[in-house]
Amino acid sequence: MSEPLKIEIMGQRLTVRSEDSEDHVQTVARYVDEQIRRVADTQPTTTILQLALVAALNIASDYWKLTASTAGS
């Protein structure tokens, strides 16, 4: 099993385990943090849970669009 890794998203410190490299996990954590902050800029009075959910929907939408565009190539 992998060693625990410490990450931070929106000021929340988390310890996670992953089979991926620490560099990859940190890059993904920064990306998620950036996406949540982008949503927060447009909806500043929203709760952190709502911000995270909207960011997750945006990330999932981007993923599905990318998947669909590469499948058609």
KEKERO-537499 format. One line per field, with one value per residue (C-alpha): x, y, z; residue in one letter; residue number from 0. Coordinates in nm, 3 decimals. Example, Ala and Ser with C-alpha at 12.3 -4.5 7.8 and 13.67 -1.06 7.14 Angstrom:
2
xx <- (1.230_1.367)
yy <- (-0.450_-0.106)
zz <- (0.780_0.714)
rest <- (A_S)
nr <- (0_1)
***
This chain:
73
xx <- (0.000_0.119_0.242_0.003_0.033_-0.066_-0.258_-0.447_-0.764_-0.938_-0.738_-0.845_-0.553_-0.614_-0.415_-0.472_-0.327_-0.275_-0.095_0.001_0.317_0.321_0.383_0.072_-0.144_-0.022_-0.089_-0.442_-0.503_-0.387_-0.615_-0.916_-0.831_-0.811_-1.144_-1.320_-1.169_-1.286_-1.644_-1.606_-1.512_-1.852_-2.053_-1.878_-2.157_-2.197_-2.100_-1.780_-1.985_-2.183_-1.863_-1.705_-2.012_-2.028_-1.653_-1.696_-1.972_-1.750_-1.456_-1.680_-1.828_-1.480_-1.381_-1.684_-1.636_-1.270_-1.364_-1.625_-1.389_-1.109_-1.348_-1.452_-1.094)
yy <- (0.000_0.353_0.601_0.873_1.205_1.543_1.776_2.101_2.210_2.536_2.557_2.209_1.977_1.617_1.297_1.067_0.746_0.686_0.448_0.755_0.957_1.231_1.485_1.367_1.377_1.729_1.845_1.707_1.865_2.205_2.165_2.085_2.380_2.613_2.489_2.540_2.889_2.973_2.881_3.076_3.389_3.380_3.261_3.408_3.345_2.977_2.707_2.509_2.196_2.368_2.511_2.165_2.010_2.271_2.234_1.854_1.897_2.132_1.889_1.596_1.794_1.880_1.513_1.388_1.650_1.548_1.178_1.240_1.448_1.190_0.902_1.069_1.125)
zz <- (0.000_-0.069_0.188_0.308_0.125_0.264_0.033_0.080_-0.097_-0.006_0.315_0.420_0.491_0.393_0.411_0.116_-0.022_-0.391_-0.623_-0.827_-0.767_-0.505_-0.782_-0.968_-0.654_-0.569_-0.927_-0.915_-0.573_-0.705_-1.008_-0.789_-0.561_-0.864_-0.997_-0.663_-0.630_-0.982_-0.883_-0.556_-0.754_-0.923_-0.620_-0.313_-0.061_-0.145_0.107_0.053_-0.012_-0.286_-0.435_-0.437_-0.600_-0.876_-0.935_-0.952_-1.212_-1.415_-1.400_-1.496_-1.785_-1.914_-1.885_-2.078_-2.350_-2.386_-2.391_-2.659_-2.873_-2.859_-2.929_-3.252_-3.369)
rest <- (M_S_E_P_L_K_I_E_I_M_G_Q_R_L_T_V_R_S_E_D_S_E_D_H_V_Q_T_V_A_R_Y_V_D_E_Q_I_R_R_V_A_D_T_Q_P_T_T_T_I_L_Q_L_A_L_V_A_A_L_N_I_A_S_D_Y_W_K_L_T_A_S_T_A_G_S)
nr <- (0_1_2_3_4_5_6_7_8_9_10_11_12_13_14_15_16_17_18_19_20_21_22_23_24_25_26_27_28_29_30_31_32_33_34_35_36_37_38_39_40_41_42_43_44_45_46_47_48_49_50_51_52_53_54_55_56_57_58_59_60_61_62_63_64_65_66_67_68_69_70_71_72)
***
